[in-house]
Amino acid sequence: MDPRVPSASVQAEIVKSLLHARQVQDFGLKHLLALGSLRLLSLAGCPLLTTTGLSGLVQLQELEELELTNCPGATPELFKYFSQHLPRCLVIE
C-alpha cells in the first residue's frame, strides 16, 4: 500500500468536509472522480453546483449514499438520472 494515498476511510472523511462548502463548483467535483472507492458523499448546501456538474458523479459506481439537500442544481430530472445510473445508491433529496 502506498503511504501517500489516503485509505478509503480517510477519503470519506475528506469528502464529508464538503458539507455546506459554499464555494464548491462543478470544476471541483471533477477531482472527486479520482476517489473511485468513495461510498458516502454529502454535498448538501452547496449552492454553486449545477445539474451538469452533479451528473458526472455517476462515474462513482461504488457510491452508496449521496446527499444533495439544499443543492439548487439537484433537480427531479437529476434524481431520475441517478436512479438509473446509480441504482445501488441512496440519493437524499
Buried (B, 14 or more C-beta within 10 A) or exposed (E): EEEEEEEBEEBBEEBEEBBEBEEBBBEBBEEBEEBEEBBBBBBBBBBBBBBEBBBEBBBBEEBEEBBBEEBEBBBEEBBEBBEEEBEEBEBEE
